[in-house]
Amino acid sequence: MKISLQQTVANARTMREMFAQAVRGEPYELKGMLFSEVLFILAALQGRDVLRFFESGRGRGQSTLLLGKLLPHATVISYEIDPLSADVDIAARRLQPLTNVRQCFGNSIQIFPRILKEGDIVLIDGPKSYRAVRLALQCLHTGKPAAVFIHDVYQSLGERRFLERHLPEAFFSDDREFVELTRSLDDPCWRTLEEQLPGQIRPYGYGTGATRSYGFTVACIPRGERDYRGLLMRASLDGGINRLRQTLLKQTASA
Ligand SMILES: C[S@@+](CC[C@H](N)C(=O)[O-])C[C@H]1O[C@@H](n2cnc3c(N)ncnc32)[C@H](O)[C@@H]1O
């Protein structure tokens, strides 16, 4: 089945109640993906035989835990670059009961493009920004993954514009219809965030002006017939220009 926004929304509509029951009572951990964002991934993949799901960036294991539980026939292979982080023990404790989750350490930028196989799925939740886009393009360039997801690509970011311009098959969890359908699933996540980081993170707090995203936002990039190597060069150039622009803006603001 083709991975598309339309199909993802339709799948989410039928999966919503079952998903709500599955996550009821699950605690939410800081830095984690929202419940609705995990449903976005599952709905995009509905009807596919996912055997291996690669995650880059485990943190405290929020996405890892839900994916491990809700994709029981897949092996979730989660890479974390920082073995000394205090989050490592938190994730290990939470993930310990899941026999289909492998908690690995290493830099996915170096590892993923070497080990992917046909039909694998990739989720990138660290590195961030253009580095995440470059890793996604490197993975897609292998011709192996069926889709790559990237977390934290809300509207108004340079990398979001890059994806919209150069990969029109990409679609996003801040789609209005998807948000209307699923945002109430996130009430426990926002409550935890408000308790632990009062006033800092709000449901429509990302992006600027009229182009505010709901939540942190996941991108889904289905594999297509594209010149991913060429796009990789464009992403490097675009990322460099974006960094320069940010530096200049900061300097102007502090002058
Ligand atoms: C926001 S957290 C991940 C949260 C997690 N996905 C969840 O839902 O709870 C980002 C993590 O990515 C890790 N990270 C950053 N760059 C990485 C890389 N190149 N390879 C693997 N992990 C990386 C960071 O150390 C951090 O723990």
Ligand as a Chemical Component Dictionary entry (heavy atoms), coordinates in Angstrom:
data_LIG
# 
_chem_comp.id                   LIG 
_chem_comp.type                 NON-POLYMER 
_chem_comp.pdbx_formal_charge   0 
_chem_comp.three_letter_code    LIG 
# 
loop_
_chem_comp_atom.comp_id 
_chem_comp_atom.atom_id 
_chem_comp_atom.alt_atom_id 
_chem_comp_atom.type_symbol 
_chem_comp_atom.charge 
_chem_comp_atom.model_Cartn_x 
_chem_comp_atom.model_Cartn_y 
_chem_comp_atom.model_Cartn_z 
_chem_comp_atom.pdbx_ordinal 
LIG C1  C1  C 0  14.758 14.103 21.961 1  
LIG S1  S1  S 1  15.748 12.758 22.436 2  
LIG C2  C2  C 0  14.909 11.359 21.808 3  
LIG C3  C3  C 0  13.605 11.135 22.464 4  
LIG C4  C4  C 0  12.946 9.809  22.161 5  
LIG N1  N1  N 0  12.832 9.552  20.752 6  
LIG C5  C5  C 0  11.591 9.764  22.833 7  
LIG O1  O1  O 0  10.530 9.853  22.165 8  
LIG O2  O2  O -1 11.600 9.703  24.081 9  
LIG C6  C6  C 0  17.107 12.902 21.306 10 
LIG C7  C7  C 0  18.226 11.896 21.556 11 
LIG O3  O3  O 0  18.977 11.757 20.355 12 
LIG C8  C8  C 0  20.310 11.437 20.694 13 
LIG N2  N2  N 0  21.156 11.641 19.479 14 
LIG C9  C9  C 0  21.567 12.819 18.943 15 
LIG N3  N3  N 0  22.327 12.606 17.866 16 
LIG C10 C10 C 0  22.375 11.251 17.667 17 
LIG C11 C11 C 0  23.006 10.403 16.712 18 
LIG N4  N4  N 0  23.739 10.922 15.707 19 
LIG N5  N5  N 0  22.859 9.054  16.826 20 
LIG C12 C12 C 0  22.121 8.529  17.848 21 
LIG N6  N6  N 0  21.513 9.288  18.809 22 
LIG C13 C13 C 0  21.618 10.627 18.715 23 
LIG C14 C14 C 0  20.555 12.395 21.858 24 
LIG O4  O4  O 0  21.667 12.011 22.636 25 
LIG C15 C15 C 0  19.225 12.325 22.608 26 
LIG O5  O5  O 0  19.260 11.363 23.627 27 
# 
loop_
_chem_comp_bond.comp_id 
_chem_comp_bond.atom_id_1 
_chem_comp_bond.atom_id_2 
_chem_comp_bond.value_order 
_chem_comp_bond.pdbx_ordinal 
LIG C1  S1  SING 1  
LIG S1  C2  SING 2  
LIG S1  C6  SING 3  
LIG C2  C3  SING 4  
LIG C3  C4  SING 5  
LIG C4  N1  SING 6  
LIG C4  C5  SING 7  
LIG C5  O1  DOUB 8  
LIG C5  O2  SING 9  
LIG C6  C7  SING 10 
LIG C7  O3  SING 11 
LIG C7  C15 SING 12 
LIG O3  C8  SING 13 
LIG C8  N2  SING 14 
LIG C8  C14 SING 15 
LIG N2  C9  SING 16 
LIG N2  C13 SING 17 
LIG C9  N3  DOUB 18 
LIG N3  C10 SING 19 
LIG C10 C11 SING 20 
LIG C10 C13 DOUB 21 
LIG C11 N4  SING 22 
LIG C11 N5  DOUB 23 
LIG N5  C12 SING 24 
LIG C12 N6  DOUB 25 
LIG N6  C13 SING 26 
LIG C14 O4  SING 27 
LIG C14 C15 SING 28 
LIG C15 O5  SING 29 
# 
